[in-house]
Amino acid sequence: MKYKTLGRTGIKVSEICLGTMTWGTQNSEAEAHEQMDYAVGEGVNFFDTAELYPVTPAGPETMGLTEDYIGTWLKKSGRRSDVVVATKVAGPGRPYIRNGTPASPKTMREALEISLKRLQTDYVDLYQMHWPNRGHYHFRQAWTYDPSHQDTPATLEDLHAILGNARRLCQGRQGPRRRPVERYRLGHDEDAVTGRKTRPTRIASLQNEYNFLYRAFDLDLAELSHHENVGLLAYSPLAAGLLSGKYLNGARPQGSRLSINGDLGGRYTEYQEPAVAAYAELAKSHNLDLAQMQLAFSLTRPFMTSVIIGATSMVQLKTNIGAKDVKLPADVLRGDWTAAQDVSGTDLREIAGSG
């Protein structure tokens, strides 16, 4: 396992992070503990969770169970100092979470105190905003995203209030957190990252989606990441399971996320099938597992701090963590579809492109 520094914090995290959002619905507490035991044994020292979890489905009946399961594992194992724990405060819109109100300094502290109790610890290493109060373009909202309606002074005041509160939480007597991060793009307010002008607490990382089907981070955020040392924590690295290949040709395995969530958060459309099929052929032509090819590719990206994997079975978990040992051939990294064309009889460059 390789380790990278989380932004400018000095905290070393494994390049593979164990995501936990299935624990409490698709996975039992015993299964969650088994996953953590195995992951730590393989060198994973980074767990990512949220007050909202579990999902698939998410709801008031199960909210917080994932943090509970991590807490019982931390108490049982006695390994709190060996792992980096990241959790998240929810943004607005969920009526069963603080009546759907926006995140604020007050709600952040309230949420964090509850998370600490569930996690059975007196600090978390990284505290994240699950989604921002302002609009964002993730979760298939890129085509309708329009920041022009935002009130700039109010938006900046809100952002700086949250970051200022983050600094107080980091430096206060209770000290429940080491470093903050905002999920999704910072957009117009680079000062929030760079610490210029108002000198708020520095953001340590961004947690955005990244996979073969969704590579928006390759653009302006990659530049920002390079210059300001704000790395990516990639969620949905397998596009909610699409890039494992298990949903090809209309398959819908029993108990899978697709069988529960319906459209995988908008990812399951007619347009994804040809691209996933092409990547599957590319993997097959090079004797690679499709999921491991995707994860190994993500690990090559210069802005990548850690890839957040998830699993509902130990087989999936072992496959995903095994990507750490996969070195992709140069022709795969170039997007050389020649061998894949030989396998399928189709020029896959027309489907998935040459890069």
N, C-alpha and C positions, 0 to 999 in steps of 0.2 A: 504494500500500500504506500502511495506517495502522499505527502502532506504539503499543504500550502498555507501561507499566512492570510488570515482573514483581514483584508484591507490593511490598515495601519495599526491594528490592535495588538499585534504580537501574538495573537492566539493562533495556534497551529491546528488546522482541521484536515481530516482525511479528504482526499479528492472524491470519494464517494460518501455521501451522506445518507443515512437511513431515514426515509420518509415514513410517516406513521398514520396517515389519514384513514386507513382501513381498519384500524384497531378499535373495536367496540361495535362494529357492524359486521364486516366481513371476517374479522379475526377476533378470537377470544383473548382474554388476558393471558392464558397459558401460551397461546401461539405468539402473542406479542413478546413475551419474555423469551421464548425460544428464538425468535428473530434477533432480539437484542444480544442474547448470548452468542449466537453464531456470528453476527456482524462484528462484535467487539473482538471475537477470536480471530477474525480475518483482518483486523487492523482498523476497522471503522471506529472513529472516536466522536462522531458528529451525528446527533439526532435532531430532526426537525419536526415540530408539532405546532399546534394552535389551539386556542380556547374553543374554536368552532368544532374541532375534530371529535368524532369521526364524521366522514361523509359517506356517500353511497349507501343509503341517503343520509343527508344531514338533517338534524331536527332537535327540538328541545329535549326529547326523551334521552338522547344519547350524548348530547353536548358535554364535553369535558372528560368523557371516559378515556380517551387516548392519553391525556395528561395523567389521569389516575393510574393507568397501567404503567406508564413510565415511572411514576412516583413509587409504586410498589416494587418495581424492578430496582430502582436506585436504592431503596431501603434494604431490600433483600440482598443485593449484590455488594453493597458498600463501595460502589465504584463511582460515586459522584465526581470525585476529583479527576477521574480518568476520561471523562466524556465532556463534550461541549454540547450544551442543550440550548436550542433555539425554539422560542415559541412566538405566538403572534396575537395581537389584539385585533378584533374584528372592526371593520369599517361600518358605515351606515347601511341600513336596508334590511337587516334581519330582525323582524319584530320580536322574536324571543330572546334577542341579545340586547339588553338595555333599551328595550322598546324601539330598536332600530335607529337610535340616535347616532350622529356622527362621532367619530373618535375625538377626544379632547384630553387635555392634561388630567382632568378629574377622572374620566372613564378609563384612561390608560392606567392610572394608579390603581383604581378599583379592580380592573381586569387582571393586572399583574399580581396583586395580592392574592386573588383567588387562584390564579395559575400556580403560584408558589406553593400554596397549600396542597393543591392536587399533586404537584410534582414532588412534594415532600423535600423541598430544598429551600435555602434562604437566598438564592440568587439564580438568575439565568445568565448565560453567557452572551446571548444575542436576543434582543427583543425587536420584533418586526411588526409593521402595519400590514395586516392581511390584504387590505385594499384601501386606497386613499379616499378621503372625503370628496375630492373633486373627481371629475370623470376620468376615465382611462380607456385605452384601446384594446385591452386584453380580453380573453374569453370571447373571441369572435366579434368584437365590436369595432374593429379597425375601419370598416367601411362607413360607419355612422359616427365615429369619434369626431367631435367638434369642440375644441377648447375655446373658440371665439366668444362663447356666451359666458365664460367665467369672468367674475369680477376680480381683476388682478390684485388690487390692494387687499381685498378680503381673503383671497386665496393665499397670498403671501403671508398675511397676518396669521392665518390658520396654520400654515406650514411651519412658520417660525415659532408659534406657540407650542406646537407639538415637539419640535426639536429642542426648544428651550427646556421643556419639561423633561425630555429625554436626558438632557445634561444634568438636571437636578436629580433625577432618579439614579444616574450613574455616580454622582458625587455625594449624594445625601448620606445621612447617617445609616439609613437602612440598606443602602447600596444593593438593590435587588437585581442589578443588571450591569453588564460591562459595557456593551456597545449597542447603538441602535442601528436600524436599517429601515428604509422604506421600501416596500414592495412596489413594483412597477416603476415606470419612468419618472424622472424628476422634471423633465420637460424644460420649462422656461426658467427654472430657478436653480441655476448651477451653484449659486452661492450656498445653497443648502448642503451641497456636497463638498465644495472647496473650503467652506468655513470663512470665506472672505466677507468683509463688511461687518456683519453682525456676529461673526465667530460662533455660530451654534456648534453643538456637538457634531463631530464628523460622522457621516454615514459610512458604515463599514462595508456594505454589500447591497446588491439588488437581487431580489428573487423574482425572476421572470421565466416564462415558458421558453424552452429552447429544444428543438428537435428538427429532423429533416423536413418536416412539414411546416415548421414555424421558426423562421430564423431572423426575426426583426432585430435581434440584438447584434447581428453582424454589422449593422449600419452605425448610426450616430452614437449609440450607447457603447459600442466597442471602442470608439475613439475616447469617449469620456472615461471608460474603464481604464484605458491605457494611461492617460495623462493624470488621472486623479487617484489611481490605485483603489478603485471600487469594483471588486470582482463580482461575477455572476454566480448565484446559486440557482442552478437550472431545475425548475420543476417540470413535471410532465415530459421527462426526457424520452419516453416511449409513446408520446401523444395518447395518453390514457389507455395504453395497450395496443393501439393500432400498429405500432412499429415492432410489435412482437410477431405480427403476422397471424395472430389467432382469429382475427375477424375477417380474413380474406374470404372471398366468394360467398359472402352473406352469412358466414358462421357466427353463431351467438352462443358460446359455451355457457352451460348452466352455472349460475353463481358468479359469472364474470361481471365486470362493471357495466358492460353494455347491456347485459340482461336486466340490470337494475336501473341504470340511469337513462336508458333509451337512446340518446344521441351523443353520449360522451361529452357533454357540455358544448354541443355544437360542432364537434370535430368529425362526427360520423356522417359524412355526406357522400354523394355520388362522386365528388371530385377527388376524394382522398384515395379511393380504391386503385386507380391506375398507378399513382405514384408509389403507394405501398407495395403493390405487386412488382413494380420495377425495382425497388430497393430489395425486395425479397429475392428476385432473380440475381441481382448483383451479389448479394450475400451467398447465395447458393453456388454461383459460379466460382467463388473464391473459398468455398468450404467454410464459410463463417456462419455463426448464428446471427440472425437478423437483429435481435435485441442487443447482443453484444457488439455488433458492428456499429449500431447507432450510439450506444453508450461510449464505446471506445473513440468514435469520431468526436463526440462532445468533449471528451477529455483532452483532445488535441488542441482545442481552441485556446488562444493565448489569454483570453479574458476569463476563462473558467476557473472559479475557485473550487466549487464542488458540485457534483451532479447528484440530485436528490432522487434516489430510487425508491420504489415501493413494491410490495409483494403481498400476495394473499396466500402463498404456499412457500414451503422451504425450497422446493425445486426452482421456483421463480427467483427467490432470493439468492440462491447459490449461483444461478445463471447470471444475474445482474451484477453481483459483486465480482464474479469471475471476469467481468469486462476489464478489470484493472490489469489483467495479465495479457490482454489481447493487443498486439501491435499490428496495425492495419498496413497492408502492402501499399506501396506508393501509388500503384494504379487504382486502388480503391479510393485513396484520398484525392486523386485527380478526377475521380468520377469516370473511370474507363469502363464503358459498358460493352466493350467488344465481346468478352467472354460470356456476359449475360445474354447478349444477342444470340450467340451460338447455342445457348441452352434453350431459349424460348422461341427462336425463329423470328423474333420481332425486334425492330430497331428501337430499343428502349430509350434512346436519347430523345426521341420524339415525344415520349411520355413524361420522363422525369428530368430532362435536361442533361447537360454534360458536366455540371458542377455540383 
